[in-house]
Amino acid sequence: MAERSTAAVDVADNSGNEPLTAQADQSTADGVAKNRERVTDIDEAQGSGGTEGPGKASPPELHSGHKLARRYRLEECVTRLDGFSSWRAVDEKLRRAVGVHILPADHARARSVLAAARSSALLGDPRFVQVLDAVEENDVVYVVHEWLPDAAELTTLLASGPLEVYDAYQMVTQVSAAMAAAHREGLAHLRLNPNAVLRTSSGQWRIRGLAVNAALRGISSDTPQRTDTEAIGALLYAALTQRWPYESDAYGLSGLPKDVGLIAPDQVRAGVHRGLSELAMRALANDGATASRHESACTTPEEMVKAIGEMPRIRPPEPSFTAPPDYQRTTYQQGTYGRQTRPGATQQMPTPPPPLQSRTGKALKWAVSALLIAALGLGSWQLADALMDRGGKSEDSNQTQTTEDNDKSPTKPASKPIAIEGVQDYDPFGSDGSENPRDIDKIYDSASGTYWQTSYYASADFGRLKSGVGVILDLGKVQPVGKVTISFMGDTSVELRAASGDPGAAPTSFDSYPKVASGSGSTVTLKPGDSFKSRYLLVWLTNLPKQVDDGQFRGRVLDVKVSS
């Protein structure tokens, strides 16, 4: 089973050192004159490098209903541009929507597109839209990627106004961290613009077009980290001001006034968060941020992540609650239900007598008062008697403790947390013996919102490919273990297995970890029936949930805690 993940390609915008305007072919093979990628927008990303010519190859003659690999059925042509086309398609094998980019095999950039897709597919970061397949067959090259029907482009979000401060903070935080991870693997975007940044219905920000989009457009850069960092600054600038930080209009946003240069976001619009405004300037301006702070410029995504971490954390706004409307009495409660009234006549409601003013009411009040007095007296007597008995018992207990202390058993020691010295992924039944080792430390980093996740599978039982995957916990030494508490994203079935003794290194054989407890849920506390001592524990996932944000069957471990 292919388990590849990366970003899809935003194919409709032009880029380069000079502003270009891409004109889309208004007629498509299936007669649909739609262009959802905004091919007329102007890309003003600075320093993105030159563009290569589209080549002499003509686009393949495709139409709605055409199938690729007897699996991907083309539904709607979204963009036809520069010798390649983009389609919304259906994966008939998995019965889900996908996106497909197609270009002729003899296209000038076909080889670079394949290489970019295959290299970025190895990143496996859920913050990027995943590439599902990259194939050359029958004289065409096509790249299949995720289709996110519930996601909205940043361009669409900004059409109604600037983002709220917390949303802009989340956007720049997640995008910077994602691009920093990509550059650590040697991958650059070079086409990071409002069309390439998406927000899902769960509030997660995702990026499409990593590496592949630049290959499709023939874009390169001598300073890829600086190019992507400046693009992040432009995204933050637009999110804060609803303006594009260059003189030309782009992505449905107005540019800055002519001949005034780059001005800070808090000078463009009132009420802009000062820290985010300066952060955008540090990413955009090569000579640093505003003169009042004299902060150094951010030239890499890693420096952006560090600068965000040094800022005071911006918390989400408090939820607002609407007061319920005033209670309205119905006609039934007012005593007029079913009563005949003359039109136009006003009925006067009789004033009810004050409560408990009758003879019966007065008698009832005296009876209740007598019962309360009797109850208070009985309670006081019982309290005094209990206190006297407790005093006598305490003296007896002190004497017993003095005379019979040797006969009493010691109390059970209180449970205390056990530090996890190290972790490693464990996939003994997989083809490569590894399961996303890059993020394995996140299961015990105590940070909220971080997690380690498995690869995605076709079903909850790992697509019937294997019995499970897991994580080995190293406690540093052999010590008694009382319970292990695991937090998941989604209901997950899990087993706790433990290696006996201290073999010196974590055993590699699955049979070396006998099962001691099991459970399922989003927060699972595993308590072995019998006490045991061990150094190496195996958290073994046996059934995976379907994640809400990407619709894939995969396990996500948020946190693991071990105590004695």
C-alpha positions as CSV (number, residue, x, y, z in Angstrom):
1,M,0.0,0.0,0.0
2,A,1.3,3.4,-0.9
3,E,1.7,5.6,2.1
4,R,3.0,8.9,0.6
5,S,2.2,12.4,1.8
6,T,2.9,15.9,0.5
7,A,1.3,19.0,-0.8
8,A,-0.9,19.3,-3.9
9,V,0.0,21.8,-6.6
10,D,-1.5,25.3,-6.9
11,V,-1.1,25.4,-10.6
12,A,-3.0,28.5,-11.7
13,D,-0.8,31.5,-10.7
14,N,2.2,32.8,-12.5
15,S,5.4,33.9,-10.8
16,G,8.8,35.2,-11.5
17,N,10.9,38.3,-10.9
18,E,8.5,40.3,-13.0
19,P,4.7,40.4,-12.5
20,L,3.0,38.2,-15.1
21,T,-0.6,37.7,-15.9
22,A,-1.6,34.1,-16.8
23,Q,-4.4,33.9,-19.2
24,A,-6.3,30.6,-18.9
25,D,-7.8,28.8,-21.8
26,Q,-11.5,29.6,-21.4
27,S,-12.7,26.4,-23.1
28,T,-11.9,23.0,-21.6
29,A,-12.1,19.6,-23.0
30,D,-15.5,18.9,-21.3
31,G,-17.0,22.3,-22.1
32,V,-16.6,23.7,-18.6
33,A,-15.4,27.3,-18.6
34,K,-14.4,27.4,-14.9
35,N,-11.1,28.5,-13.4
36,R,-11.1,28.0,-9.6
37,E,-7.4,28.7,-9.3
38,R,-7.7,32.4,-10.2
39,V,-5.4,32.3,-13.2
40,T,-5.6,36.0,-13.8
41,D,-4.0,36.9,-10.4
42,I,-0.6,38.6,-10.4
43,D,2.1,37.0,-8.3
44,E,4.3,39.6,-6.8
45,A,6.6,37.2,-4.8
46,Q,10.0,38.7,-4.8
47,G,13.2,36.8,-5.5
48,S,11.4,33.7,-6.8
49,G,13.7,33.2,-9.7
50,G,13.1,33.0,-13.5
51,T,10.6,30.9,-15.2
52,E,11.3,28.3,-17.8
53,G,9.4,28.1,-21.1
54,P,6.4,25.7,-21.2
55,G,8.0,23.6,-23.9
56,K,6.7,22.6,-27.3
57,A,4.5,19.7,-26.1
58,S,0.8,20.0,-26.6
59,P,-1.5,19.0,-23.7
60,P,-3.1,15.5,-23.9
61,E,-6.6,15.3,-25.4
62,L,-8.6,14.4,-22.3
63,H,-12.3,14.7,-21.5
64,S,-14.7,14.1,-18.6
65,G,-15.1,10.4,-18.0
66,H,-11.5,9.5,-19.1
67,K,-9.8,7.0,-16.7
68,L,-6.1,7.0,-15.7
69,A,-4.7,3.6,-14.7
70,R,-8.3,2.2,-14.8
71,R,-8.8,3.9,-11.5
72,Y,-8.9,7.7,-11.6
73,R,-12.0,9.0,-13.5
74,L,-11.7,12.6,-14.6
75,E,-14.8,14.7,-13.7
76,E,-14.1,18.4,-14.2
77,C,-11.3,20.4,-15.8
78,V,-10.4,23.1,-13.3
79,T,-7.4,24.7,-15.2
80,R,-5.8,24.2,-18.6
81,L,-2.6,26.3,-18.7
82,D,1.0,26.2,-20.0
83,G,0.8,22.7,-21.5
84,F,-0.7,21.0,-18.4
85,S,-4.2,20.7,-17.0
86,S,-5.7,20.2,-13.5
87,W,-8.8,18.1,-12.9
88,R,-11.2,17.1,-10.2
89,A,-11.4,13.3,-10.3
90,V,-12.7,10.3,-8.5
91,D,-10.6,7.4,-7.2
92,E,-12.9,4.6,-8.0
93,K,-10.9,2.1,-6.0
94,L,-11.2,4.0,-2.7
95,R,-14.4,5.9,-3.8
96,R,-13.1,9.4,-2.8
97,A,-12.5,12.7,-4.6
98,V,-8.9,13.5,-5.7
99,G,-7.1,16.1,-7.7
100,V,-5.0,15.3,-10.8
101,H,-2.4,17.4,-12.6
102,I,-1.6,16.0,-16.1
103,L,1.1,17.0,-18.7
104,P,2.6,15.2,-21.7
105,A,5.5,12.9,-21.1
106,D,7.6,14.9,-23.6
107,H,6.8,18.2,-21.8
108,A,10.0,20.2,-21.0
109,R,9.3,20.0,-17.3
110,A,7.8,16.4,-17.1
111,R,11.0,14.9,-15.5
112,S,11.4,17.6,-12.9
113,V,7.7,17.4,-12.0
114,L,8.0,13.6,-11.4
115,A,11.1,14.1,-9.3
116,A,9.6,16.9,-7.2
117,A,6.4,14.9,-6.6
118,R,8.3,11.7,-5.5
119,S,10.7,13.6,-3.3
120,S,8.1,15.7,-1.5
121,A,5.9,12.6,-1.1
122,L,8.5,11.4,1.4
123,L,7.9,14.3,3.8
124,G,4.8,12.8,5.4
125,D,3.8,16.0,7.2
126,P,0.0,16.4,7.7
127,R,0.3,20.1,7.4
128,F,0.9,19.7,3.7
129,V,-1.8,18.4,1.2
130,Q,-0.7,14.9,0.4
131,V,0.5,13.6,-3.0
132,L,-1.1,10.2,-3.5
133,D,0.6,9.1,-6.7
134,A,3.0,10.2,-9.3
135,V,3.1,8.1,-12.5
136,E,4.3,8.2,-16.1
137,E,2.3,6.0,-18.5
138,N,0.8,6.1,-22.0
139,D,2.8,9.2,-23.0
140,V,1.4,11.3,-20.1
141,V,2.7,12.2,-16.6
142,Y,0.2,12.7,-13.9
143,V,0.3,13.6,-10.2
144,V,-2.6,12.6,-7.9
145,H,-3.2,14.6,-4.8
146,E,-5.7,15.0,-2.0
147,W,-9.0,16.9,-2.6
148,L,-10.2,18.9,0.4
149,P,-13.8,19.9,-0.1
150,D,-14.1,21.4,3.3
151,A,-11.1,23.7,3.0
152,A,-11.1,27.4,2.1
153,E,-8.3,29.3,0.5
154,L,-6.8,32.3,2.3
155,T,-7.8,34.3,-0.7
156,T,-11.5,33.4,-0.1
157,L,-11.2,34.2,3.7
158,L,-9.7,37.6,3.0
159,A,-12.5,38.5,0.6
160,S,-14.7,39.4,3.6
161,G,-12.0,41.3,5.5
162,P,-8.8,40.8,7.5
163,L,-8.4,37.8,9.8
164,E,-8.9,38.1,13.5
165,V,-5.7,38.4,15.5
166,Y,-5.8,34.9,16.8
167,D,-6.5,33.4,13.4
168,A,-3.6,35.3,11.8
169,Y,-1.3,34.2,14.7
170,Q,-2.3,30.6,14.1
171,M,-1.9,30.9,10.4
172,V,1.7,32.3,10.5
173,T,2.7,29.9,13.4
174,Q,1.5,26.7,11.5
175,V,2.8,27.8,8.1
176,S,6.2,28.8,9.4
177,A,6.6,25.5,11.3
178,A,5.5,23.5,8.3
179,M,7.9,25.3,6.0
180,A,10.8,25.0,8.5
181,A,10.2,21.2,8.5
182,A,10.2,21.1,4.7
183,H,13.4,23.0,4.4
184,R,15.1,20.7,6.9
185,E,14.4,18.0,4.4
186,G,15.7,20.1,1.5
187,L,12.3,21.0,0.0
188,A,11.2,24.5,-0.9
189,H,7.9,25.8,-2.0
190,L,8.7,29.0,-4.0
191,R,5.0,29.5,-4.8
192,L,3.7,30.2,-1.3
193,N,0.7,32.6,-1.9
194,P,-2.9,33.1,-0.6
195,N,-4.1,30.4,-3.1
196,A,-1.7,27.9,-1.7
197,V,-2.7,28.2,2.0
198,L,-5.9,26.5,3.1
199,R,-7.9,26.4,6.3
200,T,-9.9,23.3,7.0
201,S,-13.3,23.1,8.8
202,S,-11.4,22.0,12.0
203,G,-9.3,25.2,11.9
204,Q,-6.1,23.5,10.8
205,W,-4.0,25.4,8.2
206,R,-2.6,23.3,5.3
207,I,-0.2,24.1,2.4
208,R,-0.5,22.8,-1.1
209,G,2.1,23.0,-3.9
210,L,5.3,22.0,-2.0
211,A,8.1,21.6,-4.6
212,V,5.7,20.3,-7.3
213,N,4.2,23.6,-8.1
214,A,7.5,25.2,-8.7
215,A,8.5,22.3,-10.9
216,L,5.3,22.7,-13.0
217,R,6.0,26.4,-13.5
218,G,9.8,26.0,-14.0
219,I,10.6,28.2,-11.0
220,S,13.9,28.1,-9.2
221,S,15.7,30.4,-6.7
222,D,19.3,30.9,-5.5
223,T,17.9,31.7,-2.0
224,P,14.9,29.4,-1.5
225,Q,14.7,29.8,2.2
226,R,14.6,33.6,1.9
227,T,12.0,33.4,-0.9
228,D,9.7,31.2,1.2
229,T,10.2,33.4,4.3
230,E,9.3,36.6,2.4
231,A,6.2,34.8,1.1
232,I,5.2,34.0,4.7
233,G,5.6,37.7,5.6
234,A,3.4,38.6,2.7
235,L,0.7,36.2,3.8
236,L,0.8,37.6,7.4
237,Y,0.7,41.2,6.0
238,A,-2.3,40.4,3.9
239,A,-4.1,38.6,6.8
240,L,-3.6,41.6,9.0
241,T,-4.5,44.4,6.5
242,Q,-6.4,42.8,3.6
243,R,-3.8,44.5,1.4
244,W,-1.0,43.0,-0.7
245,P,2.4,44.3,0.4
246,Y,3.5,45.4,-3.1
247,E,2.3,48.1,-5.4
248,S,0.4,45.8,-7.8
249,D,-3.0,44.3,-7.0
250,A,-3.0,40.5,-6.6
251,Y,-5.2,37.6,-5.3
252,G,-8.2,39.9,-5.1
253,L,-6.3,42.3,-2.8
254,S,-5.4,45.9,-3.4
255,G,-1.7,46.8,-3.4
256,L,0.0,49.5,-1.5
257,P,-0.1,53.1,-2.7
258,K,2.5,54.0,-5.4
259,D,5.9,55.4,-4.5
260,V,5.4,55.1,-0.7
261,G,7.5,51.9,-0.2
262,L,6.8,49.2,2.3
263,I,5.0,50.5,5.3
264,A,4.2,48.5,8.5
265,P,0.7,46.9,8.8
266,D,-0.2,48.9,11.9
267,Q,0.3,52.1,9.7
268,V,-2.0,50.7,7.0
269,R,-4.9,49.7,9.3
270,A,-5.9,50.7,12.8
271,G,-6.0,48.1,15.5
272,V,-3.4,45.8,14.0
273,H,-1.5,43.7,16.6
274,R,1.8,45.4,17.1
275,G,3.8,42.2,17.6
276,L,2.4,40.5,14.4
277,S,2.9,43.8,12.5
278,E,6.6,43.8,13.3
279,L,6.9,40.1,12.6
280,A,5.6,40.6,9.1
281,M,8.1,43.5,8.5
282,R,11.0,41.3,9.7
283,A,10.1,38.7,7.1
284,L,9.5,41.2,4.3
285,A,12.2,43.8,4.7
286,N,15.7,42.7,4.0
287,D,17.2,45.4,6.3
288,G,15.1,44.4,9.3
289,A,11.9,45.4,10.9
290,T,10.6,48.8,12.1
291,A,13.2,51.3,13.2
292,S,11.7,51.6,16.6
293,R,12.6,48.0,17.5
294,H,15.8,47.4,15.4
295,E,15.1,43.7,15.2
296,S,17.1,41.7,12.8
297,A,15.4,40.4,9.6
298,C,14.1,36.8,9.4
299,T,15.6,35.2,6.4
300,T,14.6,31.5,7.0
301,P,11.5,29.8,8.2
302,E,13.4,28.5,11.2
303,E,14.1,32.1,12.2
304,M,10.4,32.9,11.8
305,V,9.5,30.0,14.2
306,K,12.1,31.3,16.7
307,A,10.7,34.9,16.4
308,I,7.2,33.6,17.0
309,G,8.3,31.7,20.0
310,E,9.8,34.8,21.6
311,M,6.5,36.7,21.2
312,P,3.9,36.7,24.0
313,R,1.5,34.0,23.2
314,I,-1.8,35.2,21.7
315,R,-4.7,33.4,23.3
316,P,-8.1,32.7,21.6
317,P,-10.9,35.1,22.3
318,E,-13.3,34.3,25.0
319,P,-16.5,32.7,23.7
320,S,-19.5,35.1,23.7
321,F,-22.9,33.8,25.0
322,T,-26.1,35.4,24.0
323,A,-28.6,36.0,26.8
324,P,-31.8,34.0,26.3
325,P,-35.0,36.0,25.5
326,D,-37.3,37.0,28.3
327,Y,-39.7,34.3,29.3
328,Q,-43.2,34.7,27.7
329,R,-46.2,33.2,29.3
330,T,-48.4,31.2,26.9
331,T,-52.2,31.7,26.7
332,Y,-52.6,28.3,28.4
333,Q,-50.5,29.5,31.4
334,Q,-52.5,32.7,31.5
335,G,-55.8,30.8,31.9
336,T,-57.3,32.0,28.6
337,Y,-56.9,28.7,26.6
338,G,-60.2,27.6,25.2
339,R,-62.1,30.7,26.6
340,Q,-64.3,32.6,24.2
341,T,-63.5,36.3,23.9
342,R,-65.2,39.1,22.0
343,P,-63.1,40.6,19.3
344,G,-61.6,43.9,20.4
345,A,-62.5,43.3,24.1
346,T,-59.7,43.5,26.6
347,Q,-59.8,40.8,29.4
348,Q,-58.6,41.8,32.8
349,M,-56.7,39.1,34.6
350,P,-57.8,38.6,38.2
351,T,-54.9,39.4,40.7
352,P,-54.0,36.1,42.5
353,P,-54.0,36.4,46.3
354,P,-50.7,36.5,48.2
355,P,-49.4,33.0,48.9
356,L,-50.2,31.2,52.2
357,Q,-52.5,34.0,53.5
358,S,-55.5,31.7,54.1
359,R,-56.1,29.8,57.4
360,T,-54.8,26.6,55.8
361,G,-51.7,28.4,54.7
362,K,-50.9,29.8,58.2
363,A,-51.3,26.3,59.7
364,L,-48.9,24.9,57.1
365,K,-46.3,27.5,57.9
366,W,-46.4,26.7,61.6
367,A,-46.1,23.0,60.9
368,V,-43.1,23.5,58.7
369,S,-41.4,25.7,61.3
370,A,-42.0,23.1,64.1
371,L,-40.5,20.4,61.9
372,L,-37.4,22.5,61.2
373,I,-36.8,23.2,64.9
374,A,-37.1,19.5,65.7
375,A,-34.7,18.6,63.0
376,L,-32.1,21.1,64.1
377,G,-32.3,19.8,67.7
378,L,-32.0,16.2,66.6
379,G,-29.0,17.1,64.4
380,S,-27.2,19.0,67.2
381,W,-27.7,16.0,69.6
382,Q,-26.3,13.5,67.0
383,L,-23.4,15.8,66.2
384,A,-22.4,16.1,69.9
385,D,-22.7,12.4,70.4
386,A,-20.6,11.6,67.4
387,L,-17.8,14.0,68.5
388,M,-17.7,12.3,72.0
389,D,-17.5,8.9,70.4
390,R,-14.7,10.1,68.1
391,G,-12.7,11.4,71.0
392,G,-12.9,8.1,72.8
393,K,-12.0,6.1,69.7
394,S,-9.0,8.3,69.0
395,E,-7.7,7.6,72.5
396,D,-8.2,3.9,72.0
397,S,-6.5,4.0,68.6
398,N,-3.5,5.9,70.0
399,Q,-3.2,3.2,72.7
400,T,-3.5,0.5,70.1
401,Q,-0.9,2.1,67.9
402,T,1.4,2.3,70.8
403,T,1.0,-1.3,72.0
404,E,0.3,-3.1,68.7
405,D,2.3,-1.2,66.2
406,N,4.3,-4.3,65.3
407,D,1.2,-6.2,64.2
408,K,0.0,-3.6,61.6
409,S,1.0,-4.0,57.9
410,P,2.8,-1.1,56.2
411,T,0.6,1.2,54.0
412,K,1.0,1.0,50.2
413,P,3.3,3.6,48.8
414,A,1.7,6.4,46.8
415,S,1.9,6.4,43.0
416,K,4.4,8.7,41.4
417,P,5.2,9.6,37.8
418,I,8.1,7.8,36.0
419,A,10.2,9.8,33.6
420,I,10.4,8.5,30.0
421,E,14.1,8.5,29.0
422,G,13.5,7.7,25.3
423,V,11.1,6.5,22.7
424,Q,11.3,4.8,19.3
425,D,8.8,3.7,16.7
426,Y,8.2,0.0,16.3
427,D,6.8,-1.6,13.1
428,P,8.0,-5.2,13.0
429,F,5.4,-6.3,10.4
430,G,5.8,-3.4,8.0
431,S,7.7,-3.4,4.7
432,D,10.4,-0.9,5.9
433,G,10.2,-1.6,9.7
434,S,9.6,2.1,10.4
435,E,6.6,4.3,11.2
436,N,7.1,8.1,11.0
437,P,10.2,8.2,13.3
438,R,10.6,12.0,12.8
439,D,7.8,13.0,15.2
440,I,8.2,10.2,17.7
441,D,9.4,12.6,20.5
442,K,6.1,14.5,20.4
443,I,4.3,11.8,22.4
444,Y,6.0,12.9,25.7
445,D,7.0,16.5,25.0
446,S,4.2,17.9,27.3
447,A,3.3,20.4,24.5
448,S,-0.4,20.8,23.7
449,G,-1.5,20.1,20.2
450,T,1.5,18.0,19.1
451,Y,1.3,14.4,18.3
452,W,2.9,11.4,16.7
453,Q,0.9,9.7,14.0
454,T,1.0,6.5,12.0
455,S,0.8,6.3,8.3
456,Y,-2.7,6.2,6.8
457,Y,-4.4,2.9,5.9
458,A,-7.5,1.8,3.9
459,S,-9.3,0.5,7.0
460,A,-9.2,0.6,10.8
461,D,-7.4,-2.8,10.9
462,F,-4.4,-1.4,9.0
463,G,-5.9,-2.4,5.7
464,R,-5.3,-6.1,6.8
465,L,-1.7,-5.6,6.1
466,K,-0.4,-6.1,9.6
467,S,-1.7,-6.6,13.2
468,G,-0.6,-3.2,14.4
469,V,2.2,-0.7,15.0
470,G,3.6,0.7,18.2
471,V,6.0,2.8,20.2
472,I,8.7,1.5,22.6
473,L,9.2,3.5,25.8
474,D,12.6,3.4,27.6
475,L,12.2,4.1,31.4
476,G,16.0,4.2,31.9
477,K,16.1,1.2,34.3
478,V,14.0,-1.7,35.5
479,Q,11.4,-0.3,37.9
480,P,7.8,-1.2,39.1
481,V,5.1,0.0,36.7
482,G,1.6,0.7,38.1
483,K,-0.3,2.2,35.1
484,V,0.2,3.9,31.7
485,T,-2.1,6.6,30.6
486,I,-2.3,7.4,26.8
487,S,-4.2,10.2,25.1
488,F,-5.3,9.7,21.5
489,M,-6.9,11.8,18.8
490,G,-10.0,9.6,18.2
491,D,-11.1,6.3,19.7
492,T,-8.1,3.9,19.4
493,S,-7.6,0.3,20.6
494,V,-4.3,-0.3,22.3
495,E,-2.3,-2.9,24.2
496,L,0.4,-2.5,26.8
497,R,3.2,-5.0,26.5
498,A,6.4,-5.2,28.5
499,A,9.8,-6.7,28.2
500,S,10.9,-8.7,31.2
501,G,14.1,-7.9,33.0
502,D,16.7,-5.5,31.6
503,P,18.2,-6.9,28.3
504,G,20.4,-3.9,28.0
505,A,18.7,-2.8,24.7
506,A,15.1,-2.8,23.6
507,P,14.2,-6.2,22.2
508,T,13.4,-6.3,18.5
509,S,11.3,-9.5,18.6
510,F,7.5,-8.9,19.0
511,D,7.3,-12.1,21.1
512,S,9.7,-10.5,23.7
513,Y,6.8,-8.1,24.7
514,P,4.0,-10.2,26.4
515,K,0.7,-8.3,26.8
516,V,-0.1,-7.1,30.3
517,A,-3.2,-4.8,29.7
518,S,-5.4,-3.5,26.9
519,G,-8.2,-1.0,26.4
520,S,-9.7,1.5,23.9
521,G,-10.9,5.1,23.8
522,S,-9.5,8.6,23.3
523,T,-7.9,8.5,26.8
524,V,-6.9,5.0,28.0
525,T,-5.5,4.1,31.4
526,L,-3.8,0.7,31.2
527,K,-3.4,-1.0,34.7
528,P,-1.8,-4.4,34.7
529,G,-3.7,-7.0,36.8
530,D,-0.4,-8.1,38.5
531,S,2.4,-5.8,39.5
532,F,5.5,-6.1,37.4
533,K,8.9,-4.5,36.8
534,S,10.3,-3.6,33.4
535,R,12.5,-1.1,31.6
536,Y,11.0,-1.3,28.1
537,L,7.3,-0.9,27.5
538,L,5.5,-1.3,24.2
539,V,2.4,0.7,23.4
540,W,0.9,-1.4,20.6
541,L,-2.0,0.1,18.5
542,T,-4.4,-2.6,17.2
543,N,-7.3,-0.6,15.8
544,L,-7.2,2.9,14.2
545,P,-9.8,5.7,14.1
546,K,-10.9,7.6,11.0
547,Q,-9.5,11.2,11.5
548,V,-11.9,14.1,10.9
549,D,-9.5,16.5,9.2
550,D,-8.2,14.3,6.4
551,G,-10.7,11.3,6.4
552,Q,-7.9,8.8,6.7
553,F,-7.6,5.8,9.1
554,R,-4.5,6.6,11.1
555,G,-3.5,6.6,14.8
556,R,-2.5,9.8,16.6
557,V,-0.8,9.7,20.0
558,L,-1.0,13.0,21.9
559,D,0.6,12.1,25.2
560,V,1.9,9.1,27.2
561,K,2.4,9.2,31.0
562,V,3.8,6.3,33.1
563,S,3.5,6.1,36.9
564,S,4.5,3.5,39.5
